[in-house]
Each structure stands twice: as structure tokens, then as C-alpha cells.
Amino acid sequence: MDEENKKVYEAEDIQKILKIGKNKVYDFLEDVYSNTHFFKVIKIGKLYRVPKKSFDDWLNSEE
């Protein structure tokens, strides 16, 4: 599946978009998941999935 048709981002995608390290992205996603702020994070075992629309809306918000 090409990047444009993805419905969810993986941790590695968020890492590249935000230009942060691997440990930092996992800490960030765990924080967002635990505190349910910023955008939606789905955790499946040790894997994180972030709905693309939720993340993109947060990233592009003016606030």
C-alpha cells in the first residue's frame, strides 16, 4: 500500500515526520496513549498505530 492510502501511521512514520529518535518517539506515543491528548493512539501489545487523520489534524492545527 502506498503512503497516501495508509489509514494509520506506525511509530517509524511518526519518528520520520517529527525528526526524533526511536526512544523519544516511543516515549511520546506512550504518553499520548496514556493521557489521551493531542491525537488518537492505538496500542496493540507493544505496537503503536496512529490514525493518519487524527495525527495530521493535530500536526496541522493552528493552536
C-alpha positions in Angstrom: 0.0 0.0 0.0 1.4 3.4 -0.9 1.9 6.2 1.7 -1.1 8.3 0.5 -3.6 5.5 1.0 -2.4 4.5 4.5 -5.0 4.8 7.2 -2.6 4.6 10.1 1.0 5.6 10.8 3.4 3.3 12.6 5.9 4.6 15.1 8.6 4.7 12.5 6.4 7.0 10.4 5.9 9.4 13.3 9.6 9.3 14.0 10.4 10.4 10.5 7.7 13.1 10.4 8.8 14.7 13.7 12.5 14.0 13.1 13.0 12.5 16.6 14.9 9.4 17.8 13.4 5.9 18.2 13.3 6.0 22.1 11.8 9.5 22.0 9.0 8.5 19.6 8.1 5.5 21.8 8.1 7.7 24.9 5.9 10.3 23.2 3.4 7.7 21.8 3.1 6.1 25.2 2.5 9.5 26.8 -0.2 10.4 24.2 -1.7 6.9 24.6 -1.8 7.0 28.4 -3.1 10.6 28.7 -5.3 10.6 25.6 -4.3 14.1 24.4 -3.2 15.5 21.1 -4.4 12.7 18.8 -5.6 9.1 19.0 -3.1 6.3 19.6 -4.0 2.6 19.3 -1.7 0.2 21.2 -1.7 -3.5 20.2 0.7 -5.3 22.5 3.9 -3.4 22.1 2.9 -1.9 18.7 1.6 1.6 18.3 -0.7 2.7 15.5 -1.8 6.2 15.0 -4.8 7.0 12.8 -3.5 9.2 10.0 -6.3 11.8 10.0 -6.1 12.3 13.8 -2.3 12.8 13.7 -2.4 15.0 10.6 -5.2 17.2 12.1 -3.1 17.7 15.2 0.1 18.4 13.3 -1.6 20.9 11.1 -3.6 22.6 13.8 -3.1 26.3 14.4 -3.2 26.0 18.2 
